[in-house]
Amino acid sequence: MPKYYFTCKDCSSEFSSSMSISEYINSEKKCINCNSSSVLVMLKSSVANFVKRTKVEIVQNAKEEAKVVVEKIKNGDLNTIRDIYGEE
């Protein structure tokens, strides 16, 4: 599933979400920080980044991204925790 990256124009919060292309097209995108809608801009989709990469490069990139996520969770980054576990 593609991972989409967003930034909120109202609060400048940055976050990402993995969803299918049809989910992306049909979903209402809201900021996970301030709940603002129709103010989000897609920065990039990671699908395009992987198209020309080798298997080794993809695995290495996934490991690096996982390390970043682990550090954010260890530091208590609530946006990252919500992105992974969802809202409660």
N, CA, C and O of each residue as an XYZ file, in Angstrom:
352
protein
N       0.834     -1.181      0.000
C       0.000      0.000      0.000
C       0.881      1.248      0.000
O       1.877      1.308      0.721
N       0.519      2.232     -0.798
C       1.301      3.474     -0.820
C       1.203      4.228      0.507
O       0.186      4.172      1.198
N       2.266      4.922      0.839
C       2.273      5.773      2.027
C       2.270      7.213      1.539
O       3.132      7.615      0.758
N       1.298      7.984      2.004
C       1.147      9.372      1.593
C       1.588     10.284      2.731
O       1.367      9.986      3.905
N       2.208     11.388      2.368
C       2.724     12.333      3.345
C       1.964     13.640      3.205
O       1.753     14.128      2.095
N       1.551     14.207      4.339
C       0.730     15.404      4.348
C       1.309     16.471      5.274
O       2.087     16.179      6.182
N       0.912     17.695      5.020
C       1.174     18.784      5.958
C      -0.114     19.591      6.081
O      -0.821     19.795      5.094
N      -0.410     20.039      7.269
C      -1.628     20.800      7.523
C      -1.330     22.286      7.353
O      -0.379     22.812      7.931
N      -2.149     22.947      6.561
C      -1.955     24.383      6.346
C      -2.336     25.198      7.583
O      -1.840     26.310      7.766
N      -3.213     24.656      8.435
C      -3.646     25.399      9.620
C      -2.640     25.339     10.769
O      -2.315     26.361     11.374
N      -2.148     24.126     11.065
C      -1.270     23.998     12.240
C       0.158     23.568     11.879
O       1.001     23.422     12.764
N       0.432     23.367     10.591
C       1.747     22.970     10.086
C       2.199     21.594     10.545
O       3.377     21.256     10.419
N       1.287     20.801     11.070
C       1.612     19.441     11.484
C       1.901     18.593     10.253
O       1.226     18.733      9.233
N       2.896     17.717     10.338
C       3.205     16.800      9.256
C       2.908     15.384      9.717
O       3.221     15.015     10.849
N       2.306     14.594      8.842
C       1.993     13.215      9.185
C       1.882     12.393      7.916
O       1.825     12.936      6.813
N       1.852     11.084      8.080
C       1.747     10.196      6.929
C       0.658      9.173      7.174
O       0.231      8.955      8.308
N       0.216      8.548      6.093
C      -0.824      7.541      6.188
C      -0.654      6.545      5.052
O      -0.432      6.933      3.905
N      -0.760      5.263      5.374
C      -0.727      4.223      4.350
C      -2.152      3.875      3.976
O      -2.967      3.554      4.840
N      -2.452      3.937      2.697
C      -3.793      3.594      2.219
C      -3.723      3.256      0.744
O      -2.792      3.646      0.039
N      -4.727      2.522      0.296
C      -4.770      2.194     -1.124
C      -5.078      3.466     -1.913
O      -5.512      4.470     -1.349
N      -4.850      3.407     -3.207
C      -5.120      4.571     -4.043
C      -6.599      4.918     -3.999
O      -6.956      6.094     -3.931
N      -7.471      3.899     -4.037
C      -8.915      4.182     -3.982
C      -9.310      4.785     -2.634
O     -10.176      5.658     -2.583
N      -8.688      4.330     -1.538
C      -8.952      4.932     -0.232
C      -8.522      6.392     -0.226
O      -9.221      7.255      0.306
N      -7.363      6.660     -0.823
C      -6.869      8.032     -0.876
C      -7.843      8.924     -1.638
O      -8.158     10.029     -1.198
N      -8.310      8.445     -2.767
C      -9.221      9.234     -3.605
C     -10.546      9.471     -2.908
O     -11.108     10.563     -2.993
N     -11.056      8.448     -2.214
C     -12.405      8.521     -1.634
C     -12.461      8.996     -0.184
O     -13.551      9.234      0.335
N     -11.337      9.137      0.469
C     -11.369      9.499      1.890
C     -11.324     11.009      2.096
O     -10.773     11.758      1.289
N     -11.924     11.422      3.204
C     -11.807     12.820      3.614
C     -10.529     12.916      4.436
O     -10.393     12.244      5.459
N      -9.608     13.738      3.998
C      -8.332     13.860      4.681
C      -8.426     14.941      5.748
O      -8.766     16.089      5.461
N      -8.119     14.556      6.989
C      -8.156     15.498      8.106
C      -6.834     15.443      8.847
O      -6.183     14.401      8.929
N      -6.462     16.576      9.376
C      -5.245     16.654     10.179
C      -5.428     15.850     11.460
O      -6.451     15.975     12.133
N      -4.445     15.029     11.798
C      -4.547     14.229     13.015
C      -4.263     15.061     14.266
O      -4.510     14.612     15.386
N      -3.748     16.263     14.071
C      -3.427     17.132     15.203
C      -4.586     18.076     15.538
O      -5.008     18.152     16.692
N      -5.107     18.804     14.522
C      -6.144     19.807     14.784
C      -7.490     19.458     14.144
O      -8.451     20.215     14.279
N      -7.567     18.313     13.447
C      -8.799     17.828     12.825
C      -9.306     18.724     11.693
O     -10.470     18.628     11.306
N      -8.459     19.580     11.168
C      -8.827     20.463     10.066
C      -8.987     19.642      8.793
O      -8.224     18.705      8.558
N      -9.981     19.991      7.966
C     -10.179     19.267      6.708
C      -9.954     20.190      5.517
O      -9.997     21.414      5.646
N      -9.720     19.603      4.390
C      -9.485     20.296      3.108
C      -8.373     21.344      3.178
O      -8.372     22.309      2.413
N      -7.450     21.153      4.077
C      -6.311     22.059      4.172
C      -5.000     21.289      4.076
O      -3.937     21.825      4.388
N      -5.074     20.039      3.646
C      -3.889     19.199      3.596
C      -3.339     19.142      2.179
O      -4.092     19.140      1.205
N      -2.044     19.097      2.082
C      -1.382     19.030      0.790
C      -0.545     17.759      0.760
O       0.248     17.525      1.672
N      -0.706     16.936     -0.269
C       0.118     15.747     -0.388
C       1.530     16.172     -0.775
O       1.724     16.836     -1.793
N       2.504     15.796      0.024
C       3.881     16.155     -0.263
C       4.514     15.185     -1.256
O       5.192     15.600     -2.196
N       4.286     13.885     -1.038
C       4.810     12.880     -1.954
C       4.194     11.539     -1.615
O       3.613     11.369     -0.543
N       4.316     10.608     -2.505
C       3.906      9.232     -2.271
C       5.147      8.365     -2.366
O       5.934      8.503     -3.302
N       5.324      7.475     -1.408
C       6.534      6.662     -1.395
C       6.543      5.604     -2.495
O       7.591      5.010     -2.749
N       5.415      5.348     -3.154
C       5.386      4.357     -4.230
C       6.381      4.733     -5.330
O       7.140      3.885     -5.797
N       6.378      5.973     -5.732
C       7.272      6.426     -6.797
C       8.736      6.266     -6.399
O       9.589      6.033     -7.256
N       9.032      6.388     -5.112
C      10.409      6.258     -4.659
C      10.941      4.830     -4.777
O      12.149      4.628     -4.894
N      10.054      3.848     -4.749
C      10.482      2.463     -4.752
C      10.509      1.836     -6.151
O      11.046      0.741     -6.317
N       9.962      2.484     -7.119
C       9.826      1.900     -8.445
C      11.165      1.508     -9.041
O      11.267      0.439     -9.643
N      12.178      2.317     -8.900
C      13.469      2.042     -9.528
C      14.517      1.542     -8.537
O      15.709      1.581     -8.842
N      14.114      1.082     -7.380
C      15.062      0.607     -6.382
C      15.187     -0.908     -6.418
O      14.248     -1.612     -6.788
N      16.350     -1.395     -6.034
C      16.556     -2.832     -5.938
C      15.951     -3.335     -4.634
O      15.594     -2.550     -3.756
N      15.843     -4.637     -4.524
C      15.304     -5.249     -3.309
C      16.140     -4.866     -2.088
O      15.593     -4.574     -1.025
N      17.442     -4.869     -2.241
C      18.354     -4.511     -1.143
C      18.120     -3.060     -0.709
O      18.077     -2.768      0.487
N      17.970     -2.160     -1.669
C      17.727     -0.749     -1.349
C      16.390     -0.572     -0.631
O      16.284      0.221      0.304
N      15.378     -1.308     -1.068
C      14.060     -1.215     -0.429
C      14.133     -1.687      1.013
O      13.590     -1.040      1.909
N      14.801     -2.814      1.243
C      14.935     -3.346      2.607
C      15.730     -2.379      3.479
O      15.347     -2.122      4.620
N      16.822     -1.844      2.961
C      17.636     -0.887      3.723
C      16.824      0.355      4.081
O      16.894      0.843      5.209
N      16.057      0.864      3.122
C      15.218      2.032      3.367
C      14.168      1.732      4.435
O      13.909      2.564      5.304
N      13.565      0.548      4.371
C      12.554      0.163      5.357
C      13.167      0.098      6.759
O      12.549      0.532      7.731
N      14.385     -0.447      6.859
C      15.068     -0.506      8.151
C      15.335      0.895      8.700
O      15.126      1.152      9.885
N      15.795      1.795      7.836
C      16.078      3.171      8.261
C      14.798      3.874      8.715
O      14.798      4.568      9.732
N      13.702      3.695      7.960
C      12.429      4.301      8.340
C      11.935      3.724      9.663
O      11.395      4.455     10.495
N      12.116      2.412      9.865
C      11.692      1.781     11.115
C      12.470      2.342     12.300
O      11.896      2.568     13.366
N      13.769      2.568     12.124
C      14.583      3.145     13.202
C      14.085      4.536     13.572
O      14.037      4.886     14.752
N      13.715      5.325     12.577
C      13.197      6.677     12.826
C      11.891      6.594     13.607
O      11.685      7.344     14.562
N      11.010      5.684     13.201
C       9.723      5.520     13.881
C       9.932      5.084     15.324
O       9.277      5.601     16.229
N      10.840      4.134     15.546
C      11.122      3.662     16.904
C      11.620      4.811     17.778
O      11.191      4.942     18.924
N      12.509      5.637     17.258
C      13.011      6.784     18.019
C      11.885      7.760     18.358
O      11.815      8.274     19.474
N      11.010      8.010     17.391
C       9.886      8.926     17.638
C       8.987      8.371     18.735
O       8.533      9.116     19.604
N       8.725      7.057     18.700
C       7.880      6.444     19.729
C       8.566      6.521     21.089
O       7.930      6.848     22.090
N       9.866      6.219     21.124
C      10.619      6.301     22.389
C      10.570      7.706     22.973
O      10.548      7.879     24.192
N      10.552      8.720     22.088
C      10.522     10.112     22.530
C       9.105     10.607     22.799
O       8.912     11.772     23.147
N       8.111      9.730     22.640
C       6.735     10.094     22.967
C       6.033     10.920     21.911
O       5.102     11.654     22.242
N       6.439     10.834     20.650
C       5.797     11.583     19.575
C       4.369     11.069     19.381
O       4.160     10.004     18.802
N       3.395     11.832     19.867
C       1.998     11.394     19.851
C       1.454     11.227     18.439
O       0.634     10.338     18.211
N       1.875     12.043     17.490
C       1.397     11.909     16.116
C       1.831     10.575     15.517
O       1.049      9.919     14.829
N       3.070     10.175     15.773
C       3.567      8.901     15.262
C       2.838      7.745     15.928
O       2.464      6.777     15.266
N       2.638      7.843     17.230
C       1.936      6.791     17.963
C       0.504      6.664     17.443
O       0.025      5.547     17.246
N      -0.189      7.787     17.218
C      -1.546      7.745     16.672
C      -1.560      7.161     15.263
O      -2.469      6.411     14.906
N      -0.558      7.506     14.471
C      -0.482      7.000     13.101
C      -0.360      5.483     13.083
O      -0.931      4.821     12.217
N       0.373      4.942     14.023
C       0.577      3.500     14.069
C      -0.594      2.776     14.729
O      -1.083      1.780     14.197
N      -1.045      3.265     15.878
C      -2.066      2.556     16.649
C      -3.473      3.092     16.442
O      -4.440      2.449     16.850
N      -3.606      4.235     15.829
C      -4.923      4.815     15.591
C      -5.397      5.634     16.784
O      -4.805      5.593     17.863
N      -6.463      6.369     16.570
C      -7.050      7.195     17.623
C      -7.774      6.303     18.611
O      -8.328      5.272     18.229
N      -7.774      6.688     19.870
C      -8.547      5.953     20.881
C      -9.563      6.848     21.502
O     -10.314      6.416     22.377
